[in-house]
Amino acid sequence: MEEHRCHNILCMLGEFLDGEAQSHCCSQIEAHMGSCERCRIVIRTTRTTVQICRDNACEDLPDAVRVRIRQVVKEYLLQQNLIGDE
């Protein structure tokens, strides 16, 4: 059951980190982070990575690099059983 909840939380991650998630979604994510160390680590690490990229971005990434980054992140999340293979 917890893995299913982690999956749901991580599906909302992009909107949460971009500040676009609805307030009830933010509350759910923050409450979940309080009890799930794995998601807390994933969210903090992702937030830090996004901030580093934003701070150091001088131009858009090539599509091939963007695809590869998404692939690596997805593989990691699958290995950690944080998302299902969809």
C-alpha positions in Angstrom: 0.0 0.0 0.0 2.8 2.4 0.9 4.5 1.9 -2.5 1.2 2.8 -4.3 1.0 6.0 -2.2 4.7 6.8 -3.0 3.9 6.3 -6.7 0.9 8.8 -6.4 3.1 11.3 -4.6 5.8 11.1 -7.2 3.3 11.5 -10.0 2.5 15.0 -8.6 6.2 15.8 -8.1 6.7 18.1 -11.2 3.7 20.3 -10.3 4.8 20.4 -6.7 8.3 21.5 -7.4 7.1 24.0 -10.0 4.7 25.5 -7.4 1.8 24.6 -9.6 0.2 21.9 -7.5 -3.1 22.6 -5.8 -2.9 23.3 -2.1 -4.5 20.0 -1.1 -1.9 18.2 -3.2 0.9 20.1 -1.5 -0.5 19.2 1.9 -0.7 15.5 0.9 2.9 15.5 -0.4 4.2 17.3 2.7 2.4 15.0 5.0 3.7 11.9 3.1 7.3 13.3 3.2 6.9 13.5 7.0 6.5 9.7 7.2 8.4 8.4 4.2 12.1 8.9 4.2 12.6 7.5 0.6 10.2 10.0 -0.9 11.6 12.8 1.2 15.1 12.0 -0.1 13.8 11.8 -3.7 11.9 15.0 -3.5 14.8 16.9 -1.8 17.3 15.6 -4.3 15.1 16.4 -7.2 14.4 19.9 -5.9 18.2 20.5 -5.5 18.9 19.2 -9.0 16.3 21.4 -10.5 17.6 24.4 -8.7 21.2 23.7 -9.8 20.0 23.3 -13.4 18.0 26.6 -13.2 20.8 28.5 -11.6 23.4 27.3 -14.2 21.3 27.1 -17.4 22.6 29.3 -20.1 20.7 27.6 -22.9 18.2 24.8 -23.5 19.4 21.2 -23.3 19.5 19.3 -26.5 16.6 16.9 -26.9 18.9 13.9 -26.7 20.3 15.0 -23.3 16.8 15.8 -22.0 15.6 12.3 -23.0 18.6 10.6 -21.4 18.1 12.5 -18.1 14.5 11.5 -17.9 15.4 7.9 -18.7 18.1 7.8 -15.9 15.7 9.3 -13.4 12.9 6.8 -14.4 15.3 3.8 -14.2 16.4 5.0 -10.7 12.8 5.3 -9.5 11.9 1.9 -10.9 14.9 0.3 -9.2 13.8 1.9 -5.9 10.2 0.6 -6.5 9.0 4.2 -6.2 7.1 4.0 -9.5 5.6 1.2 -11.6 6.6 0.5 -15.1 4.0 2.2 -17.2 
